[in-house]
Amino acid sequence: MVNLRRHLILPILDSFTNYLFWKQFFRRFHAAYVDAVSNPFHVPGKRILSKAFGERVSSIVKSFGVTTV
């Protein structure tokens, strides 16, 4: 795996609690992503088509109460 030096900047306007919320959210999301791309059948640079990854991300989003459009 290669570090692509990509950064996501999320402005936090509310409070320190809001910062901790998003930090934990992205920590769990990143762990799911690393697990998905560590699959020996995953082709680097291609879309992640794993049903398990999709379900895991949905679970993370629901556990944090984040609504999707």
C-alpha positions as MATLAB code, in Angstrom:
seq = 'MVNLRRHLILPILDSFTNYLFWKQFFRRFHAAYVDAVSNPFHVPGKRILSKAFGERVSSIVKSFGVTTV';
ca = [
       0.000    0.000    0.000;
       1.242    3.462   -0.874;
       0.698    6.668    1.047;
      -0.984    8.982   -1.461;
      -0.567   11.994    0.814;
      -4.265   12.768    0.707;
      -5.756   14.817    3.498;
      -9.317   15.463    4.508;
      -9.916   18.745    6.280;
     -13.086   18.965    8.322;
     -13.737   22.376    9.867;
     -14.959   22.029   13.434;
     -16.937   25.080   14.475;
     -18.706   23.755   17.521;
     -16.726   22.456   20.455;
     -14.043   20.073   21.580;
     -16.716   17.382   22.003;
     -17.590   17.722   18.317;
     -13.897   17.291   17.488;
     -13.735   14.063   19.514;
     -16.906   12.787   17.814;
     -15.455   13.209   14.311;
     -12.037   11.932   15.339;
     -13.564    8.670   16.584;
     -15.820    8.447   13.509;
     -12.904    8.722   11.070;
     -10.720    6.425   13.165;
     -13.312    3.648   12.801;
     -13.890    4.449    9.117;
     -10.145    4.328    8.444;
      -9.851    0.942   10.188;
     -12.636   -0.429    7.951;
     -10.890    0.979    4.867;
      -7.521   -0.523    5.815;
      -9.144   -3.913    6.374;
     -10.839   -3.722    2.955;
      -7.724   -2.764    0.972;
      -5.627   -5.319    2.842;
      -7.703   -8.049    1.225;
      -5.360   -9.999   -1.104;
      -8.065   -9.971   -3.812;
      -8.438   -6.180   -3.810;
      -6.855   -4.478   -6.823;
      -5.154   -1.224   -5.730;
      -6.692    1.831   -7.348;
      -9.992    0.083   -8.050;
     -13.302    0.652   -6.314;
     -13.946   -1.359   -3.166;
     -16.794   -3.681   -4.112;
     -16.906   -5.659   -0.881;
     -20.392   -6.121    0.542;
     -18.842   -6.564    3.992;
     -17.077   -3.187    3.696;
     -20.330   -1.490    2.707;
     -22.172   -3.032    5.621;
     -19.387   -2.093    8.026;
     -19.414    1.535    6.849;
     -23.215    1.644    7.120;
     -22.955    0.282   10.649;
     -20.393    2.942   11.588;
     -22.569    5.717   10.163;
     -25.666    4.435   11.969;
     -23.832    4.004   15.276;
     -22.822    7.661   15.198;
     -26.317    8.807   14.242;
     -25.071   10.488   11.075;
     -27.846   10.892    8.531;
     -27.248   10.373    4.842;
     -28.959   12.053    1.930;
];
